[in-house]
């Protein structure tokens, strides 16, 4: 039975300690696909004010790389301290010893470099923090940001997480992604050239994609040199463009059977030393419209683990 290398197993071997990511969501961060810089409305599966007007009723300040001043900086620093402290305390009780600050919500390089430096370095100053994991888009990084992260990586564990989703441009257009696959390839390779660890996010079940297309995305991501992968099904939540297509019968979510079969075939592509950070996702509240099997993540994991065991893999 071959052990799949999870994030926890990777660090247990690397530094002989239990390591956990601490997700952070900070005021003022948004996305160039929401604020109109590269597209409008966000990805079709993303909940935002275009489809939930109540989200945008109050005037809010949002960062972008050209912002001259950041009036939210002190608030953001306080948010880091509060979120990190509360979550680290919870995980310490479960035996975790070291942490990575995970800048998760929205696009976390989509701000001026001086703001990013202050926020990243403040996160790194938190107790038992050994590094960062930064979620972003390929159209929201530049050489200056990557050079700065590469410098940090000499002393800390630095991961940059790119949303690949699909390598097919026709799919990226359908989900209103706002960039093409060449952009993702380019910036993943530049990140790797600078010595950064890269995690790629992939979605199975995107509109009109066949299983062969989903597996081609996995193969290309591997060819581009990613160190780690997150895979999850496309599910539909309220207040999204995808929800409109779903309710009008224009989009049918992936079945659990096809998802698991595709996932098993993906493991034939992934290198044995690939760090697999996620094999599914879901949401267990009333915002989920479909598929219903995405409502119970624990049940999903049980089914996936059973299927992997039959394949000689343990996750």
C-alpha positions as CSV (number, residue, x, y, z in Angstrom):
1,X,0.0,0.0,0.0
2,X,1.6,3.3,-1.1
3,X,1.1,6.3,1.1
4,X,-0.1,9.5,-0.7
5,X,2.0,12.4,0.5
6,X,-0.4,14.8,2.2
7,X,0.6,18.3,3.4
8,X,1.0,17.0,6.9
9,X,3.0,14.0,5.9
10,X,5.3,16.2,3.8
11,X,6.2,18.3,6.8
12,X,6.4,15.5,9.3
13,X,9.1,14.1,7.1
14,X,10.7,17.5,6.3
15,X,11.0,19.0,9.8
16,X,9.8,16.1,12.0
17,X,6.9,18.2,13.4
18,X,3.1,18.3,12.9
19,X,2.4,21.4,10.7
20,X,-1.0,23.0,9.9
21,X,-2.1,25.8,7.7
22,X,-3.9,28.7,9.4
23,X,-6.4,30.3,6.9
24,X,-6.5,34.1,6.9
25,X,-9.1,36.4,5.3
26,X,-8.3,40.1,5.4
27,X,-10.4,43.2,4.8
28,X,-9.6,45.1,1.7
29,X,-8.5,42.2,-0.5
30,X,-10.5,41.5,-3.7
31,X,-9.8,40.1,-7.2
32,X,-9.1,41.7,-10.6
33,X,-11.9,39.6,-12.0
34,X,-14.3,41.2,-9.5
35,X,-13.2,44.8,-9.5
36,X,-13.2,45.0,-13.3
37,X,-9.5,45.2,-14.1
38,X,-9.5,42.0,-16.2
39,X,-13.2,41.1,-16.2
40,X,-16.4,41.8,-14.5
41,X,-18.6,39.7,-12.2
42,X,-15.9,37.2,-11.1
43,X,-15.7,33.6,-12.0
44,X,-19.1,32.1,-12.6
45,X,-18.9,29.9,-9.5
46,X,-17.8,32.8,-7.2
47,X,-20.3,34.5,-5.0
48,X,-20.0,38.3,-5.2
49,X,-22.0,41.5,-5.3
50,X,-22.9,41.1,-9.0
51,X,-25.3,38.3,-8.0
52,X,-25.8,39.1,-4.3
53,X,-26.5,42.9,-4.2
54,X,-26.6,43.0,-0.4
55,X,-22.9,42.2,-0.4
56,X,-22.2,45.5,-2.1
57,X,-24.6,47.9,-0.4
58,X,-22.1,49.6,1.8
59,X,-19.1,51.5,0.2
60,X,-15.9,49.6,1.0
61,X,-12.3,50.2,0.3
62,X,-10.5,47.5,-1.8
63,X,-6.8,47.2,-2.6
64,X,-5.2,46.9,-6.0
65,X,-1.5,47.0,-7.0
66,X,-1.8,50.8,-7.8
67,X,-3.3,51.8,-4.5
68,X,-1.3,54.7,-3.1
69,X,-2.3,54.4,0.6
70,X,-3.8,51.6,2.6
71,X,-6.1,52.9,5.4
72,X,-6.9,49.4,6.4
73,X,-3.4,48.3,7.3
74,X,-3.8,48.4,11.1
75,X,-7.1,46.6,10.9
76,X,-5.5,44.0,8.6
77,X,-2.7,43.5,11.1
78,X,-5.2,43.0,13.9
79,X,-7.1,40.5,11.8
80,X,-3.9,38.5,11.3
81,X,-3.2,38.5,15.0
82,X,-6.7,37.5,16.0
83,X,-7.3,34.8,13.3
84,X,-3.9,33.3,13.7
85,X,-3.9,33.2,17.5
86,X,-7.4,31.7,17.7
87,X,-6.8,29.0,15.1
88,X,-3.3,28.2,16.3
89,X,-4.6,27.8,19.9
90,X,-7.3,25.3,18.6
91,X,-4.8,23.3,16.6
92,X,-2.2,23.2,19.4
93,X,-4.7,21.4,21.5
94,X,-4.8,18.7,18.7
95,X,-1.1,18.3,18.8
96,X,0.1,20.6,16.0
97,X,3.4,22.3,16.7
98,X,4.2,24.6,13.8
99,X,2.0,26.6,11.3
100,X,2.0,28.3,8.0
101,X,-0.1,31.5,7.6
102,X,-2.4,30.8,4.7
103,X,-3.5,33.9,2.9
104,X,-6.6,32.3,1.5
105,X,-9.5,34.6,0.7
106,X,-9.6,36.4,-2.6
107,X,-6.3,37.2,-4.4
108,X,-3.5,37.7,-1.9
109,X,-0.9,39.4,-4.1
110,X,-3.4,41.9,-5.5
111,X,-2.1,44.8,-3.5
112,X,0.9,47.2,-3.4
113,X,4.2,45.5,-2.6
114,X,4.8,47.5,0.6
115,X,1.4,46.4,1.9
116,X,2.2,42.8,1.1
117,X,5.5,43.0,2.8
118,X,4.0,44.4,6.0
119,X,1.3,41.8,6.1
120,X,3.4,38.8,5.2
121,X,6.2,39.7,7.6
122,X,3.7,40.4,10.4
123,X,2.2,36.9,9.8
124,X,5.7,35.4,9.9
125,X,6.3,37.1,13.3
126,X,3.5,35.1,14.9
127,X,4.3,32.4,17.4
128,X,5.4,29.1,15.8
129,X,4.9,30.4,12.2
130,X,7.4,28.8,9.9
131,X,6.1,30.2,6.6
132,X,3.4,31.4,4.2
133,X,1.0,29.9,1.7
134,X,-0.3,32.6,-0.6
135,X,-3.4,32.0,-2.8
136,X,-3.4,34.1,-5.9
137,X,-4.0,34.3,-9.7
138,X,-1.5,34.3,-12.5
139,X,-2.6,37.7,-13.6
140,X,-1.9,39.2,-10.2
141,X,1.8,38.5,-9.7
142,X,4.9,40.2,-11.1
143,X,8.6,39.8,-11.0
144,X,8.9,42.2,-8.0
145,X,6.5,40.1,-5.9
146,X,8.1,36.8,-6.8
147,X,11.6,38.2,-6.1
148,X,10.5,39.3,-2.7
149,X,8.9,35.9,-1.9
150,X,12.0,34.2,-3.2
151,X,14.1,36.2,-0.7
152,X,11.8,35.2,2.1
153,X,12.1,31.5,1.1
154,X,15.7,31.5,2.2
155,X,14.5,31.6,5.8
156,X,10.9,30.4,5.6
157,X,8.7,27.9,4.0
158,X,7.0,29.8,1.2
159,X,4.3,28.4,-1.0
160,X,2.4,30.2,-3.8
161,X,-0.9,28.7,-4.8
162,X,-2.3,29.3,-8.3
163,X,-5.8,28.7,-9.5
164,X,-5.3,26.7,-12.6
165,X,-8.8,25.3,-12.8
166,X,-8.5,24.1,-16.4
167,X,-5.9,24.3,-19.1
168,X,-8.5,24.7,-21.8
169,X,-9.1,28.4,-22.8
170,X,-12.7,27.7,-24.0
171,X,-13.5,26.5,-20.5
172,X,-11.8,29.5,-18.9
173,X,-13.9,31.7,-21.1
174,X,-17.1,29.9,-20.0
175,X,-16.3,30.4,-16.4
176,X,-15.3,34.0,-16.9
177,X,-11.9,33.4,-15.5
178,X,-10.3,36.6,-17.0
179,X,-7.0,35.0,-18.2
180,X,-5.9,32.2,-20.4
181,X,-3.9,29.0,-19.6
182,X,-0.7,30.5,-21.1
183,X,-0.7,33.0,-18.3
184,X,-0.9,30.3,-15.7
185,X,1.9,28.3,-17.3
186,X,4.1,31.3,-17.6
187,X,3.8,32.4,-14.0
188,X,4.1,28.9,-12.5
189,X,7.3,28.4,-14.4
190,X,8.7,31.8,-13.3
191,X,7.8,30.9,-9.7
192,X,9.6,27.6,-10.0
193,X,12.6,29.3,-11.6
194,X,12.9,31.5,-8.5
195,X,12.9,28.5,-6.2
196,X,9.4,28.9,-4.9
197,X,7.1,26.0,-4.0
198,X,4.0,26.0,-6.1
199,X,0.6,24.4,-5.5
200,X,-1.9,24.2,-8.3
201,X,-5.7,24.2,-7.9
202,X,-7.7,22.1,-10.3
203,X,-11.5,21.7,-10.7
204,X,-13.2,18.6,-12.0
205,X,-16.7,19.0,-13.5
206,X,-16.3,22.4,-15.2
207,X,-18.9,23.2,-17.9
208,X,-18.8,20.9,-20.9
209,X,-15.5,19.3,-19.9
210,X,-15.0,15.6,-20.6
211,X,-13.0,13.3,-18.3
212,X,-10.2,13.4,-20.9
213,X,-10.1,17.2,-20.6
214,X,-9.9,17.0,-16.8
215,X,-7.0,14.6,-16.9
216,X,-5.2,16.7,-19.5
217,X,-5.4,19.6,-17.0
218,X,-3.7,17.4,-14.4
219,X,-1.0,16.3,-16.9
220,X,-0.2,19.8,-18.0
221,X,0.0,21.0,-14.4
222,X,2.5,18.3,-13.7
223,X,4.4,19.1,-16.8
224,X,4.6,22.8,-15.7
225,X,6.4,21.7,-12.5
226,X,3.9,22.1,-9.7
227,X,5.1,20.7,-6.3
228,X,1.6,20.2,-4.9
229,X,-2.0,19.9,-6.1
230,X,-5.5,20.6,-4.8
231,X,-8.4,18.9,-6.7
232,X,-12.1,19.4,-6.0
233,X,-15.4,19.1,-7.8
234,X,-17.3,22.1,-9.1
235,X,-20.4,22.6,-6.9
236,X,-23.1,25.3,-7.3
237,X,-23.9,27.8,-4.6
238,X,-26.5,30.5,-4.5
239,X,-25.8,34.0,-5.7
240,X,-23.5,33.0,-8.5
241,X,-23.8,33.1,-12.3
242,X,-23.4,29.3,-12.3
243,X,-26.5,29.1,-10.1
244,X,-28.5,30.7,-12.9
245,X,-27.3,28.2,-15.4
246,X,-27.9,25.4,-13.0
247,X,-31.5,26.4,-12.3
248,X,-32.2,26.9,-16.0
249,X,-30.9,23.5,-16.8
250,X,-27.9,24.7,-18.7
251,X,-25.3,23.2,-16.3
252,X,-25.3,19.7,-14.8
253,X,-22.8,19.0,-12.0
254,X,-20.4,16.1,-12.1
255,X,-21.6,12.9,-10.5
256,X,-19.8,11.4,-7.5
257,X,-19.1,8.3,-9.5
258,X,-17.4,10.2,-12.4
259,X,-15.6,12.5,-9.9
260,X,-14.0,9.5,-8.1
261,X,-13.2,7.7,-11.3
262,X,-11.5,10.8,-12.6
263,X,-9.6,11.3,-9.4
264,X,-8.4,7.7,-9.5
265,X,-7.1,8.2,-13.0
266,X,-5.5,11.4,-12.0
267,X,-3.3,9.5,-9.5
268,X,-1.9,7.5,-12.4
269,X,-0.6,10.8,-13.7
270,X,0.7,12.4,-10.5
271,X,4.3,11.7,-9.6
272,X,4.8,9.6,-6.4
273,X,6.5,12.5,-4.7
274,X,3.6,15.0,-5.4
275,X,2.1,16.6,-2.3
276,X,-1.6,16.2,-2.5
277,X,-3.3,18.8,-0.4
278,X,-6.9,18.2,-1.3
279,X,-8.9,15.5,-3.0
280,X,-12.4,17.0,-2.6
281,X,-14.4,19.9,-1.3
282,X,-18.0,20.8,-0.5
283,X,-20.2,23.0,1.6
284,X,-22.7,21.7,4.2
285,X,-25.2,24.6,4.4
286,X,-28.2,25.9,2.7
287,X,-26.2,27.9,0.1
288,X,-25.4,24.6,-1.8
289,X,-27.7,24.0,-4.8
290,X,-25.9,21.0,-6.2
291,X,-24.7,18.3,-6.4
292,X,-26.2,17.0,-3.2
293,X,-23.2,14.7,-2.6
294,X,-21.0,17.7,-2.0
295,X,-22.9,18.5,1.2
296,X,-21.1,16.0,3.3
297,X,-17.3,16.2,3.0
298,X,-16.7,13.4,5.5
299,X,-18.9,11.0,3.4
300,X,-17.0,12.1,0.3
301,X,-13.6,11.4,1.9
302,X,-14.8,7.9,3.1
303,X,-15.9,7.0,-0.5
304,X,-12.6,8.4,-2.0
305,X,-10.4,6.6,0.6
306,X,-12.2,3.3,0.0
307,X,-11.7,3.7,-3.8
308,X,-8.0,4.6,-3.4
309,X,-7.4,1.6,-1.1
310,X,-8.7,-0.7,-3.8
311,X,-6.1,1.0,-6.1
312,X,-3.3,0.4,-3.5
313,X,-3.2,4.0,-2.3
314,X,-3.7,5.3,1.2
315,X,-4.7,9.0,1.6
